[in-house]
Amino acid sequence: MLLLNIFYLLWPIFCLTNYINDIPLKINLNYLSFTHSITCTTLSYTLLNYTNSLFIDKLLYYNSTSYFIWDILQIIIRKRWNDIAYIYHHLILLLTLYQYNNNINKEIILSLLYVGELSNIFNYIVYDLIKKDYNDNIIYIFRIIQLVWFIYYRVYILTNIILEYYNNYVYIWFLNECLGYLLLTIYFMGYIWGYGQMKSLYNDSKKYLL
């Protein structure tokens, strides 16, 4: 499994390759986040439904751990202090992945990773459409899909997962209950983001309805 440490080099190499090809930085970073979201979703879904392969298990761990560490570093190096919430998010997910790698609460962590990353898919698609100046009508349609998708997975499905596992979810964690409650803060951050998107979409809808 030592070979999988190469993931710690892949993200900066991927970013550098895009930079050399004159892809704007924000679009470049969006591509990387989208890539991580797709790979994490695919690997966690495979482990949940088809196999308990040790290789895929470690592949998921190194894929996500390396991405979160890399993203924290590039936020700090580029002094993107407006993205400080992402550092908070990533640190908590790194603690969660540490537990996963030590066979603590693996099933619920897999479920959380799968639903959490799956719910983000259309965020990256919409961002790319906006940055590339696609037709406003197309962007508006995808924003509706984005919001419905996000609400279904991040609110409905994720809430059911948390309620189902809540007793173990809070009391089995190492660091006592700390990590469980930290993960709940990420869960509620999703509500704040969803509300912001819903409000923005409602305001934009007025020009289509008038």
Secondary structure, DSSP 4 states (H G I P E B T S, - for coil): -GGGGGHHHHHHHHHHHHHHTT--HHHHHHHHHHHHHHHHHHHHHHHHHT---HHHHHHHHHHHHHHHHHHHHHHHHTT-GGGHHHHHHHHHHHHHHHHHHTTSSHHHHHHHHHHHHHTTHHHHHHHHHHHTT--HHHHHHHHHHHHHHHIIIIIIIHHHHHHHHHHHHHHSSSTTTHHHHHHHHHHHHHHHHHHHHHHHHHHHHHHHH-
